[in-house]
Amino acid sequence: MTAPLENAAEPGPMKVTIISDYVCPWCYIASERVDAFAAEFDVEIEWWPYELHPETPAAGRHVDELIAPSSRAEASRSMIKDLAAAAGLPMQSNRWVANSRQALALAEFARDQDKFEQVHHALFSAVFAEAKNIGDPDVLLEIAGNAGLDAALWQAESADYSELVGRTTAIAREQGFTSTPTMIFNEEMMVPGAQDLEVYRDVLQRLGARRREAV
Protein backbone atom coordinates (compact mmCIF):
# COMPACT_ATOMS: atom_id res chain seq x y z
CA MET A 1 0.00 0.00 0.00
CA THR A 2 1.11 3.56 -0.67
CA ALA A 3 0.38 6.55 1.52
CA PRO A 4 -2.94 8.25 0.63
CA LEU A 5 -1.34 11.37 -0.88
CA GLU A 6 2.13 10.04 -1.62
CA ASN A 7 2.37 9.34 -5.34
CA ALA A 8 0.99 11.06 -8.42
CA ALA A 9 -1.73 9.14 -10.22
CA GLU A 10 -0.79 7.18 -13.33
CA PRO A 11 -2.89 6.71 -16.49
CA GLY A 12 -5.60 4.10 -16.12
CA PRO A 13 -8.50 3.76 -13.71
CA MET A 14 -8.88 6.73 -11.38
CA LYS A 15 -7.55 5.93 -7.92
CA VAL A 16 -9.93 6.48 -5.02
CA THR A 17 -8.49 5.93 -1.55
CA ILE A 18 -10.93 5.75 1.35
CA ILE A 19 -9.74 6.27 4.93
CA SER A 20 -12.10 4.02 6.85
CA ASP A 21 -12.85 2.00 9.97
CA TYR A 22 -15.45 -0.75 10.39
CA VAL A 23 -16.88 0.76 13.58
CA CYS A 24 -17.72 4.03 11.77
CA PRO A 25 -21.42 4.19 10.76
CA TRP A 26 -20.68 6.90 8.20
CA CYS A 27 -18.19 4.56 6.52
CA TYR A 28 -20.92 1.91 6.36
CA ILE A 29 -23.28 4.37 4.67
CA ALA A 30 -20.50 5.58 2.34
CA SER A 31 -19.72 1.99 1.32
CA GLU A 32 -23.03 1.75 -0.56
CA ARG A 33 -22.25 4.97 -2.43
CA VAL A 34 -18.76 3.73 -3.27
CA ASP A 35 -20.24 0.55 -4.74
CA ALA A 36 -22.64 2.71 -6.78
CA PHE A 37 -20.06 5.04 -8.31
CA ALA A 38 -17.60 2.20 -8.85
CA ALA A 39 -20.22 0.54 -11.03
CA GLU A 40 -20.52 3.71 -13.11
CA PHE A 41 -16.93 4.92 -13.40
CA ASP A 42 -13.59 3.32 -14.20
CA VAL A 43 -12.06 3.60 -10.74
CA GLU A 44 -9.64 1.67 -8.59
CA ILE A 45 -10.90 1.61 -5.00
CA GLU A 46 -8.54 1.18 -2.08
CA TRP A 47 -9.97 1.09 1.42
CA TRP A 48 -7.25 2.41 3.72
CA PRO A 49 -7.34 0.82 7.22
CA TYR A 50 -7.56 3.48 9.91
CA GLU A 51 -8.15 2.65 13.57
CA LEU A 52 -10.51 5.42 14.60
CA HIS A 53 -10.58 4.65 18.33
CA PRO A 54 -7.32 2.92 19.32
CA GLU A 55 -8.07 3.80 22.94
CA THR A 56 -11.00 1.36 22.97
CA PRO A 57 -10.22 -1.61 25.27
CA ALA A 58 -9.63 -4.94 23.58
CA ALA A 59 -12.95 -6.21 24.95
CA GLY A 60 -14.75 -3.10 23.70
CA ARG A 61 -17.02 -0.81 25.67
CA HIS A 62 -20.63 0.34 25.83
CA VAL A 63 -21.46 3.32 23.64
CA ASP A 64 -22.69 5.29 26.67
CA GLU A 65 -19.12 5.25 28.02
CA LEU A 66 -18.10 7.26 24.95
CA ILE A 67 -21.16 9.43 24.45
CA ALA A 68 -23.38 10.33 27.38
CA PRO A 69 -27.08 9.62 26.71
CA SER A 70 -28.79 12.77 25.45
CA SER A 71 -31.47 13.92 23.06
CA ARG A 72 -28.73 15.09 20.69
CA ALA A 73 -27.06 11.67 20.69
CA GLU A 74 -30.39 9.95 20.06
CA ALA A 75 -31.15 12.36 17.23
CA SER A 76 -27.79 11.58 15.65
CA ARG A 77 -28.41 7.83 15.88
CA SER A 78 -31.89 8.28 14.40
CA MET A 79 -30.46 10.28 11.49
CA ILE A 80 -27.86 7.59 10.79
CA LYS A 81 -30.55 4.90 10.78
CA ASP A 82 -32.69 6.95 8.39
CA LEU A 83 -29.75 7.46 6.01
CA ALA A 84 -28.91 3.75 6.14
CA ALA A 85 -32.53 2.86 5.38
CA ALA A 86 -32.58 5.29 2.45
CA ALA A 87 -29.47 3.57 1.09
CA GLY A 88 -31.07 0.14 1.50
CA LEU A 89 -28.63 -0.83 4.23
CA PRO A 90 -29.94 -2.86 7.19
CA MET A 91 -29.02 -1.38 10.56
CA GLN A 92 -29.63 -2.69 14.03
CA SER A 93 -28.95 -0.80 17.24
CA ASN A 94 -25.46 -1.88 18.33
CA ARG A 95 -24.70 -0.33 21.70
CA TRP A 96 -21.31 -2.02 21.91
CA VAL A 97 -18.26 -0.24 20.46
CA ALA A 98 -15.67 -2.80 19.43
CA ASN A 99 -11.93 -2.42 19.31
CA SER A 100 -11.49 -2.59 15.53
CA ARG A 101 -7.76 -3.32 15.24
CA GLN A 102 -8.12 -7.04 14.56
CA ALA A 103 -11.09 -6.56 12.23
CA LEU A 104 -9.03 -4.15 10.13
CA ALA A 105 -6.17 -6.65 10.29
CA LEU A 106 -8.45 -9.46 9.05
CA ALA A 107 -9.49 -7.32 6.08
CA GLU A 108 -5.82 -6.79 5.15
CA PHE A 109 -5.14 -10.51 5.53
CA ALA A 110 -8.13 -11.14 3.25
CA ARG A 111 -6.78 -8.60 0.74
CA ASP A 112 -3.60 -10.65 0.39
CA GLN A 113 -5.73 -13.77 -0.09
CA ASP A 114 -7.89 -12.12 -2.78
CA LYS A 115 -10.92 -12.18 -0.46
CA PHE A 116 -11.04 -8.52 0.54
CA GLU A 117 -14.45 -7.55 -0.84
CA GLN A 118 -16.24 -10.45 0.82
CA VAL A 119 -14.63 -9.85 4.22
CA HIS A 120 -14.94 -6.07 3.90
CA HIS A 121 -18.72 -6.23 3.44
CA ALA A 122 -19.08 -8.97 6.06
CA LEU A 123 -17.35 -6.83 8.69
CA PHE A 124 -19.62 -3.85 8.04
CA SER A 125 -22.63 -6.16 8.11
CA ALA A 126 -21.52 -7.79 11.35
CA VAL A 127 -21.36 -4.44 13.15
CA PHE A 128 -24.38 -2.64 11.74
CA ALA A 129 -26.76 -5.28 10.35
CA GLU A 130 -26.14 -8.00 12.95
CA ALA A 131 -25.01 -5.96 16.00
CA LYS A 132 -21.99 -8.21 16.59
CA ASN A 133 -18.74 -7.41 18.38
CA ILE A 134 -16.01 -7.49 15.73
CA GLY A 135 -13.42 -7.29 18.49
CA ASP A 136 -14.42 -10.85 19.46
CA PRO A 137 -11.93 -13.36 17.98
CA ASP A 138 -14.72 -15.91 17.48
CA VAL A 139 -16.73 -13.44 15.37
CA LEU A 140 -13.67 -12.80 13.21
CA LEU A 141 -13.02 -16.53 12.83
CA GLU A 142 -16.61 -16.99 11.67
CA ILE A 143 -16.22 -14.24 9.09
CA ALA A 144 -12.90 -15.67 7.94
CA GLY A 145 -14.40 -19.15 7.63
CA ASN A 146 -17.42 -17.91 5.67
CA ALA A 147 -15.04 -16.21 3.23
CA GLY A 148 -13.08 -19.44 2.73
CA LEU A 149 -9.96 -18.15 4.47
CA ASP A 150 -7.50 -20.44 6.23
CA ALA A 151 -8.34 -19.89 9.91
CA ALA A 152 -5.06 -21.39 11.13
CA LEU A 153 -3.04 -19.14 8.81
CA TRP A 154 -5.02 -16.10 9.97
CA GLN A 155 -4.33 -16.91 13.61
CA ALA A 156 -0.65 -17.43 12.87
CA GLU A 157 -0.30 -14.12 10.98
CA SER A 158 -2.84 -11.90 12.77
CA ALA A 159 -0.18 -10.16 14.88
CA ASP A 160 1.74 -9.13 11.75
CA TYR A 161 -1.41 -7.71 10.17
CA SER A 162 -2.27 -5.92 13.40
CA GLU A 163 1.12 -4.20 13.20
CA LEU A 164 0.35 -3.26 9.58
CA VAL A 165 -2.87 -1.55 10.70
CA GLY A 166 -0.88 0.36 13.30
CA ARG A 167 1.44 1.59 10.55
CA THR A 168 -1.33 2.57 8.12
CA THR A 169 -3.13 4.44 10.88
CA ALA A 170 0.07 6.26 11.83
CA ILE A 171 0.77 7.22 8.21
CA ALA A 172 -2.73 8.66 7.82
CA ARG A 173 -2.49 10.59 11.09
CA GLU A 174 0.90 11.99 10.10
CA GLN A 175 -0.71 13.32 6.92
CA GLY A 176 -3.44 15.03 8.91
CA PHE A 177 -6.31 12.58 8.54
CA THR A 178 -8.39 12.46 11.72
CA SER A 179 -11.89 11.44 10.63
CA THR A 180 -13.61 8.71 8.66
CA PRO A 181 -14.61 8.32 5.97
CA THR A 182 -12.30 10.56 3.98
CA MET A 183 -11.96 9.93 0.25
CA ILE A 184 -9.01 11.02 -1.88
CA PHE A 185 -9.75 11.20 -5.60
CA ASN A 186 -6.93 10.92 -8.11
CA GLU A 187 -4.40 11.94 -5.43
CA GLU A 188 -5.60 15.54 -5.80
CA MET A 189 -9.04 16.10 -4.27
CA MET A 190 -10.10 15.16 -0.74
CA VAL A 191 -13.76 14.75 0.23
CA PRO A 192 -14.52 14.16 3.93
CA GLY A 193 -17.64 12.51 5.29
CA ALA A 194 -20.37 10.37 3.75
CA GLN A 195 -21.58 12.64 0.96
CA ASP A 196 -24.53 12.13 -1.36
CA LEU A 197 -23.82 10.00 -4.42
CA GLU A 198 -24.26 13.06 -6.64
CA VAL A 199 -21.34 14.77 -4.89
CA TYR A 200 -19.04 11.87 -5.72
CA ARG A 201 -20.31 11.72 -9.30
CA ASP A 202 -19.60 15.42 -9.70
CA VAL A 203 -16.05 15.05 -8.35
CA LEU A 204 -15.33 12.11 -10.65
CA GLN A 205 -16.67 13.93 -13.69
CA ARG A 206 -14.73 17.11 -12.94
CA LEU A 207 -11.52 15.11 -12.53
CA GLY A 208 -12.09 13.33 -15.84
CA ALA A 209 -12.95 9.83 -14.68
CA ARG A 210 -14.05 7.60 -17.54
CA ARG A 211 -17.54 6.15 -17.43
CA ARG A 212 -17.80 2.41 -17.75
CA GLU A 213 -19.37 1.17 -20.95
CA ALA A 214 -22.98 0.05 -20.56
CA VAL A 215 -23.33 -3.71 -20.78
C-alpha positions in Angstrom: 0.0 0.0 0.0 1.1 3.6 -0.7 0.4 6.6 1.5 -2.9 8.2 0.6 -1.3 11.4 -0.9 2.1 10.0 -1.6 2.4 9.3 -5.3 1.0 11.1 -8.4 -1.7 9.1 -10.2 -0.8 7.2 -13.3 -2.9 6.7 -16.5 -5.6 4.1 -16.1 -8.5 3.8 -13.7 -8.9 6.7 -11.4 -7.5 5.9 -7.9 -9.9 6.5 -5.0 -8.5 5.9 -1.6 -10.9 5.7 1.4 -9.7 6.3 4.9 -12.1 4.0 6.9 -12.9 2.0 10.0 -15.5 -0.7 10.4 -16.9 0.8 13.6 -17.7 4.0 11.8 -21.4 4.2 10.8 -20.7 6.9 8.2 -18.2 4.6 6.5 -20.9 1.9 6.4 -23.3 4.4 4.7 -20.5 5.6 2.3 -19.7 2.0 1.3 -23.0 1.8 -0.6 -22.3 5.0 -2.4 -18.8 3.7 -3.3 -20.2 0.6 -4.7 -22.6 2.7 -6.8 -20.1 5.0 -8.3 -17.6 2.2 -8.8 -20.2 0.5 -11.0 -20.5 3.7 -13.1 -16.9 4.9 -13.4 -13.6 3.3 -14.2 -12.1 3.6 -10.7 -9.6 1.7 -8.6 -10.9 1.6 -5.0 -8.5 1.2 -2.1 -10.0 1.1 1.4 -7.3 2.4 3.7 -7.3 0.8 7.2 -7.6 3.5 9.9 -8.1 2.7 13.6 -10.5 5.4 14.6 -10.6 4.6 18.3 -7.3 2.9 19.3 -8.1 3.8 22.9 -11.0 1.4 23.0 -10.2 -1.6 25.3 -9.6 -4.9 23.6 -12.9 -6.2 25.0 -14.7 -3.1 23.7 -17.0 -0.8 25.7 -20.6 0.3 25.8 -21.5 3.3 23.6 -22.7 5.3 26.7 -19.1 5.2 28.0 -18.1 7.3 24.9 -21.2 9.4 24.4 -23.4 10.3 27.4 -27.1 9.6 26.7 -28.8 12.8 25.5 -31.5 13.9 23.1 -28.7 15.1 20.7 -27.1 11.7 20.7 -30.4 10.0 20.1 -31.2 12.4 17.2 -27.8 11.6 15.7 -28.4 7.8 15.9 -31.9 8.3 14.4 -30.5 10.3 11.5 -27.9 7.6 10.8 -30.6 4.9 10.8 -32.7 7.0 8.4 -29.8 7.5 6.0 -28.9 3.8 6.1 -32.5 2.9 5.4 -32.6 5.3 2.5 -29.5 3.6 1.1 -31.1 0.1 1.5 -28.6 -0.8 4.2 -29.9 -2.9 7.2 -29.0 -1.4 10.6 -29.6 -2.7 14.0 -28.9 -0.8 17.2 -25.5 -1.9 18.3 -24.7 -0.3 21.7 -21.3 -2.0 21.9 -18.3 -0.2 20.5 -15.7 -2.8 19.4 -11.9 -2.4 19.3 -11.5 -2.6 15.5 -7.8 -3.3 15.2 -8.1 -7.0 14.6 -11.1 -6.6 12.2 -9.0 -4.2 10.1 -6.2 -6.6 10.3 -8.4 -9.5 9.1 -9.5 -7.3 6.1 -5.8 -6.8 5.2 -5.1 -10.5 5.5 -8.1 -11.1 3.3 -6.8 -8.6 0.7 -3.6 -10.6 0.4 -5.7 -13.8 -0.1 -7.9 -12.1 -2.8 -10.9 -12.2 -0.5 -11.0 -8.5 0.5 -14.5 -7.5 -0.8 -16.2 -10.5 0.8 -14.6 -9.9 4.2 -14.9 -6.1 3.9 -18.7 -6.2 3.4 -19.1 -9.0 6.1 -17.3 -6.8 8.7 -19.6 -3.8 8.0 -22.6 -6.2 8.1 -21.5 -7.8 11.4 -21.4 -4.4 13.1 -24.4 -2.6 11.7 -26.8 -5.3 10.4 -26.1 -8.0 13.0 -25.0 -6.0 16.0 -22.0 -8.2 16.6 -18.7 -7.4 18.4 -16.0 -7.5 15.7 -13.4 -7.3 18.5 -14.4 -10.8 19.5 -11.9 -13.4 18.0 -14.7 -15.9 17.5 -16.7 -13.4 15.4 -13.7 -12.8 13.2 -13.0 -16.5 12.8 -16.6 -17.0 11.7 -16.2 -14.2 9.1 -12.9 -15.7 7.9 -14.4 -19.1 7.6 -17.4 -17.9 5.7 -15.0 -16.2 3.2 -13.1 -19.4 2.7 -10.0 -18.1 4.5 -7.5 -20.4 6.2 -8.3 -19.9 9.9 -5.1 -21.4 11.1 -3.0 -19.1 8.8 -5.0 -16.1 10.0 -4.3 -16.9 13.6 -0.6 -17.4 12.9 -0.3 -14.1 11.0 -2.8 -11.9 12.8 -0.2 -10.2 14.9 1.7 -9.1 11.8 -1.4 -7.7 10.2 -2.3 -5.9 13.4 1.1 -4.2 13.2 0.3 -3.3 9.6 -2.9 -1.6 10.7 -0.9 0.4 13.3 1.4 1.6 10.5 -1.3 2.6 8.1 -3.1 4.4 10.9 0.1 6.3 11.8 0.8 7.2 8.2 -2.7 8.7 7.8 -2.5 10.6 11.1 0.9 12.0 10.1 -0.7 13.3 6.9 -3.4 15.0 8.9 -6.3 12.6 8.5 -8.4 12.5 11.7 -11.9 11.4 10.6 -13.6 8.7 8.7 -14.6 8.3 6.0 -12.3 10.6 4.0 -12.0 9.9 0.2 -9.0 11.0 -1.9 -9.8 11.2 -5.6 -6.9 10.9 -8.1 -4.4 11.9 -5.4 -5.6 15.5 -5.8 -9.0 16.1 -4.3 -10.1 15.2 -0.7 -13.8 14.7 0.2 -14.5 14.2 3.9 -17.6 12.5 5.3 -20.4 10.4 3.8 -21.6 12.6 1.0 -24.5 12.1 -1.4 -23.8 10.0 -4.4 -24.3 13.1 -6.6 -21.3 14.8 -4.9 -19.0 11.9 -5.7 -20.3 11.7 -9.3 -19.6 15.4 -9.7 -16.1 15.1 -8.4 -15.3 12.1 -10.7 -16.7 13.9 -13.7 -14.7 17.1 -12.9 -11.5 15.1 -12.5 -12.1 13.3 -15.8 -13.0 9.8 -14.7 -14.0 7.6 -17.5 -17.5 6.1 -17.4 -17.8 2.4 -17.8 -19.4 1.2 -20.9 -23.0 0.0 -20.6 -23.3 -3.7 -20.8 
